[in-house]
Amino acid sequence: MTIQILQTTKDKADIQFSIDDLLILNNALNEVCNGIKLSEFSTRMGASREEVKILLKSINKLIHALRSSETLDVRLADKEGKLK
């Protein structure tokens, strides 16, 4: 696993993940959203199920871009699902 913290501010962190790390994160979020029933989801995750699904879709899109060697500007969506 290779995770590097590139820069942090009060409310943001720029972090570099390897594709293997992204796959672990993707799989964990997928399980939480789709595989297991988690009581008090929002309380435990700190976000609604829909917000986590938006993050999951963004990470999944990034993984697919990396695997296909595309040069792609993949940005995470905001809480309404809109790209920032």
C-alpha positions in Angstrom: 0.0 0.0 0.0 1.2 3.4 -0.9 -0.6 6.4 0.4 1.1 9.8 0.5 -0.3 12.9 2.0 0.7 15.7 -0.4 -0.9 18.7 1.3 -3.4 19.5 4.0 -5.4 22.6 4.9 -8.1 23.1 7.6 -10.8 21.2 5.7 -9.0 19.4 2.8 -6.3 16.9 2.2 -4.6 16.1 -1.1 -3.7 12.4 -0.9 -2.1 10.2 -3.4 -3.4 6.6 -3.5 -2.0 3.6 -5.5 -4.6 1.8 -7.6 -4.5 -1.1 -5.1 -5.4 1.3 -2.3 -8.3 2.7 -4.4 -9.5 -0.9 -5.0 -9.6 -1.6 -1.3 -11.5 1.7 -0.6 -13.9 0.9 -3.5 -14.6 -2.6 -2.2 -15.1 -1.4 1.3 -17.5 1.3 0.3 -19.3 -1.1 -2.0 -19.8 -3.6 0.9 -21.1 -0.9 3.2 -23.5 0.5 0.7 -24.7 -2.7 -1.0 -23.5 -5.8 0.8 -24.3 -5.5 4.5 -27.1 -3.9 6.4 -25.7 -1.3 8.6 -27.9 0.1 11.3 -27.7 3.8 11.8 -25.8 4.2 8.6 -25.4 8.0 8.6 -24.3 8.0 12.2 -21.7 5.3 11.7 -20.4 6.6 8.3 -20.7 10.3 8.9 -22.7 10.6 5.7 -25.9 9.4 4.2 -26.0 6.2 2.1 -26.6 8.4 -1.0 -23.5 10.5 -0.3 -21.4 7.5 0.1 -22.7 6.0 -3.1 -21.7 9.2 -4.9 -18.2 8.9 -3.5 -18.2 5.2 -4.5 -19.2 6.1 -8.1 -16.4 8.7 -8.3 -13.7 6.2 -7.0 -15.0 3.6 -9.4 -14.8 6.0 -12.3 -11.2 6.8 -11.4 -10.2 3.1 -11.2 -11.7 2.4 -14.6 -9.8 5.4 -16.0 -6.5 4.3 -14.5 -7.0 0.7 -15.7 -7.7 1.9 -19.3 -4.8 4.4 -19.1 -7.1 7.2 -20.0 -6.1 10.7 -19.2 -9.2 11.8 -17.4 -10.1 14.6 -15.1 -12.0 12.7 -12.5 -13.4 14.9 -9.8 -15.4 13.8 -6.8 -19.0 14.8 -6.8 -20.6 17.0 -4.2 -23.4 15.9 -1.9 -25.9 16.4 -4.7 -23.9 14.3 -7.1 -22.6 17.3 -9.1 -19.0 17.3 -10.1 -17.0 20.0 -8.4 
